[in-house]
Structure formats: structure tokens, C-alpha cells
Amino acid sequence: MQDYWVGVRKRRTGIMSTLGTSSSHPDVIAELYDAGTDIFRLDLSHGSRAAHGERCRAIRAVDTGTSRPAVILADLQGTAFRLGSMVGGFVSLCAGQMLCLELDESPGNSRRIPLPHPEFFRLVRPGDEILIDDGRVRLLVMSAALDHVETIVLAGGYIADAKRVSVPTRTWPAALTEKDRADAVSAAGLGVDWLALSAACGAEGFAEVRSLVGTRPGLMARIDNPAALSRIEEVLGMADGVMFGRHDLSMHMSSDQLIRLQEMLFMKCSASGKILVAAIQQLVEPGHGVNQHNADPKTESEAAMAVLRIGAHVLLLSAGSASGAFPVEHVVTLERLIRNAERSIRRENNPKYDRMQEISQIDGAMPPRLNKGTQGDGDRLPVIEMQRRSGDLCMPDASHMAEP
């Protein structure tokens, strides 16, 4: 198995797109690749192994005959609470209504929703706030028992099957699950280039995954909750990269704390030769319907600028490319945002920056698929060249940073 490093001509930061309901068709995968996606993320929390196999084959097909390999990262679910199924696949909740979360796995409705996790009911307490689908729906626990909790809806909206449930005030012990073990072996068999798992699994979790999949693929430590943060030091020696879930962590800390954490993670990654991936939720206005998200595109753009200035090596589109009506548009927007940010950084760092070179790099339409050996033109979106690297996974010295 070859390792991949993102090295670029005009854009130094890579783009990772999450595949989901809106972006799993082979034609859409090809469009995402053409728009600038370098790495495709498979979220193993959703979908069957057969479906992920089809996605892998579609991804491998898009870079045939090009000079830019498409990289695949498979993200293990880990210890997570997810809703059961609902009648019709989703329900709509209104602020102020009562809602019961039950251990009973029968399909739910707007009055009761299944949550098939006994450990959840053992730990949650009255007064806790429950977040569904990364906080898009918020509940307040009024009473709790070992098989159900009664809640009131603080912020309503649509929720669908298998959406994630979290309680910011509670930290659950994390470990590899049987599903994670089986998914890791299956993903390695499909030839993925990276496996991501929560840093909360600790060194023992990373060692176990490595024993299951061998020396390849690379391992990415996912930082998405306080438990993961507390174990980052011990997993850095075993992980080949770090994936920073800013939106997930924002439920647990202030903006200032997030900024300091980003800077700390970048320094640690730079010192140890690890790749730093930062997640971005949404960059264009959401469509209407079940899959709309409440992330503010302006806020997310500002966050992307902040992590680019710190020095993130890859920006990950999560909800933006996985669901909703505009997966390709999110990638195009991020592509242009990265280029503009990097030109701005070069201007700030070098007063003699060539203004005519900047003007020549016009924001054009989506480029055609580039054949192997194509060097790219100034009036096209910048071309990222993904170069295969053998040996270790360390990055070239400061090659990801803006030129002085």
C-alpha cells in the first residue's frame, strides 16, 4: 500500500470531502474530484459495507489516467450513541413539546424515539441537555429512568434515523467496539489509504487497530470530545495524523479555547511530522428539507480562514459535502476560499509578492478532468498534485506552508 502526501503547485492545503446521501453516486464523486477534492472520507457510522465498497470502486475509477490520485479515508464510528429508526425515516420536532427517548427499539414518532443504548440511560440525569445531530436539535432532560428519559424540546427541527446523540456535560469511556474491529478489517480489505478513530480509544485502541490492519493504512486520531483531548499525548506517537473536529468541540469549550487548542495541535503535529486535518461544516446556504443544517456559512468561512492561518494541512467538509442539495458547490467554494487565503498570506509575508501573478489566477469554472502529465493553466482552478510517497508518513519539511 502506498502512502500519499498532498503537495501542490498553486494550492498548498488539501480538501477532504465526506460522502453521504447527496454525494455517493459515481457521477457526483467524479464532480467532487474535478472540483478539487483530494481525499474522500467514508463515514462508517452510516451505510453498509457493501455500499462503502461501491464508493471505493467509484473513487478509484475517477483518477484513472490522471496525475492526481484520489485518496480514501475510512472513519470508524467508535463509542457513539445513535437514534434508532423512525416511521418514515425522520420526524419533525417543535420547541416546547415533550419527547420521550426510550430503550424500546420499535420505530419512533414525534412523541417517542428509540435510543438502543442501555449505558446512556444509566448515566444521564435530570437537568442534562441532550444534543441530537451535532446540536441541530436540543432537548432538556426532565426525568430519567433505566429504560427511558422524559425531555422537553428546547430547539426543534427535523431528525432522521441513526443521528448522533450527545450530552456535553457527560463523558463516556471510549473503546473500540466490535463494529469498529469488523469495519477496520473490511476497510483495509478495500484498500483505503487512511483509517480514522477517536483519540479517546487511547494507545491501546490504536495498537489494536494496527494489529488488525497491518502496517498500512495510515491512522488518523480524531479529536472530537474532551475524552479524546485528554489522551492526545499518548496517541500522537502511534497516529500518522490528527483530525480536529472543531464543531464537535465547540459544544464543550469557548471560541478562545478552540483557537488555543488549534494552535497547540498544529505545533504538536509540526514537531512530530503529523498531518493536521480541520473539519468545516458548511460554506454555502443550505437547501430546504430534512437535510438542512444550521451552521452559519459566514462563521464557517471565518473558521476556515483561521485554521488556514494556523497551518492546517487539509480542510475536511463534513455535512456540507455529505448531505443537502449542494455538495459540489461546497467544494468549489472551499477551493476558492483556500486559494484566496493562501494568496493573502503570501502577500502579508512578502511585500514584493507578484500582483500580476495573482491577477492571472482567475476564479474560473470547474476544470475538466486533467489527464496524466497535464500541468494546468492559469485560468483554471488550481490543480493539486497528490504524490505517492513510500517509507514513512512524515511530511516534507514545511512544504505545506505558504511560500515567503
C-alpha positions, 0 to 999 in steps of 0.5 A: 500500500502506498502512502500519499502526501498532498503537495501542490503547485498553486494550492498548498492545503488539501480538501477532504470531502465526506460522502453521504446521501447527496454525494455517493453516486459515481457521477457526483464523486467524479464532480467532487474530484474535478472540483478539487477534492483530494481525499474522500472520507467514508463515514462508517457510522452510516451505510453498509459495507457493501455500499462503502465498497461501491464508493471505493470502486467509484473513487478509484475509477475517477483518477484513472489516467490522471496525475492526481490520485484520489485518496480514501479515508475510512472513519470508524464510528467508535463509542457513539450513541445513535437514534434508532429508526423512525416511521418514515425515516425522520420526524419533525420536532417543535420547541416546547413539546415533550419527547420521550427517548426510550430503550424500546427499539420499535420505530419512533414518532414525534412523541417517542424515539428509540435510543438502543443504548442501555449505558446512556440511560444509566448515566444521564440525569435530570437537568442534562441537555441532550444534543441530537445531530451535532446540536441541530436539535436540543432537548432538556432532560426532565426525568430519567429512568433505566429504560427511558428519559422524559425531555422537553424540546428546547430547539426543534427541527427535523431528525432522521434515523441513526443521528448522533446523540450527545450530552456535553456535560457527560463523558463516556469511556471510549473503546473500540467496539466490535463494529469498529474491529469488523469495519477496520478489517473490511476497510483495509480489505478495500484498500483505503489509504487512511483509517480514522478513530477517536483519540479517546480509544487511547494507545491501546485502541490504536495498537489494536487497530494496527494489529488488525490492519497491518502496517498500512493504512495510515491512522488518523486520531480524531479529536472530537470530545474532551475524552479524546483531548485528554489522551492526545499525548499518548496517541500522537506517537502511534497516529500518522495524523490528527483530525480536529473536529472543531464543531464537535468541540465547540459544544464543550469549550469557548471560541478562545479555547478552540483557537488555543487548542488549534494552535497547540495541535498544529505545533504538536503535529509540526514537531512530530511530522503529523498531518493536521486535518480541520473539519468545516461544516458548511460554506454555502446556504443550505437547501430546504428539507430534512437535510438542512443544517444550521451552521452559519456559512459566514462563521464557517468561512471565518473558521476556515480562514483561521485554521488556514492561518494556523497551518492546517494541512487539509480542510475536511467538509463534513455535512456540507459535502455529505448531505443537502442539495449542494455538495459540489458547490461546497467544494468549489467554494472551499477551493476558492476560499483556500486559494484566496487565503493562501494568496493573502498570506503570501502577500502579508509575508512578502511585500514584493509578492507578484500582483500580476501573478495573482491577477492571472489566477482567475476564479474560473469554472470547474476544470475538466478532468486533467489527464496524466502529465497535464500541468494546468493553466492559469485560468483554471482552478488550481490543480493539486498534485497528490504524490505517492510517497513510500517509507514513512508518513512524515511530511516534507519539511514545511512544504505545506506552508505558504511560500515567503 
